[in-house]
Amino acid sequence: MENKEYNNQYTMSLTQLSVFTGFVAGAGGALLCFAAHYFNLTEIKPSFILVIFKGSWKGGWLGVVISCLIYGFISILVALIYYTLLKKKKSIIWGGVYGAILFFLIFFVLYPVIPTIQFIMKYNLITILTEASFFILYGIFIGYSISYEYNEQQYWQNAESH
C-alpha cells in the first residue's frame, strides 16, 4: 500500500481506496436508511444491528452514530471482496448485480441468522423496493468507484511505460 506521486499530488493505492470506499458506502448507506425509515419508506430500522447491546441509547443519536460506524466497518469487507473478484469489470452493471446479490444473500439466505430480519416477503412492497434499491445503489457505488480507479491506474501505468 504505497502512495504514488503524480504532478505533486499523492494518490492512494487501490487497496486503500477500496477500504475508504467501503467505509463511506457503509456509513453513508446507513444514514440513507435511517432517513428512509424516518420517512416510512422502510420498516427496517438500521439500528437493528445493535440488537446485541442493552440500553435506551440505541434509539438516540448515539445509536445512529454507532450503527453507521459498524456498517462502515462491515462494508470495508464487502468492498474488499468486490476489489478481489470484480475490480477489472468496466460496466456499471456489475456493481448493480453485486448489490442485488448482497440483497438476495441477506433477505433470502441469511435472514434466519439475523435476529431482527424477516424473510423479505413478510415486509410491505414499499420496504422491499426501498431496500432492493438501496442495495443496488450501494453495489453500484462500491463497484463503480473501485473499477473506475482500477482502470485509471492501469491507464496511467501504461502511459508511463510508453
HELIX and SHEET records of a PDB file:
HELIX    1   1 LEU A   14  TYR A   38  1                                  25    
HELIX    2   2 PRO A   46  LEU A   50  5                                   5    
HELIX    3   3 SER A   56  GLY A   59  5                                   4    
HELIX    4   4 TRP A   61  LEU A   86  1                                  26    
HELIX    5   5 ILE A   93  PHE A  104  1                                  12    
HELIX    6   6 LEU A  105  VAL A  109  3                                   5    
HELIX    7   7 ILE A  120  LYS A  122  5                                   3    
HELIX    8   8 LEU A  125  SER A  161  1                                  37    
SHEET    1   A 2 LYS A   4  TYR A   6  0                                        
SHEET    2   A 2 GLN A   9  THR A  11 -1                                        
END                                                                             
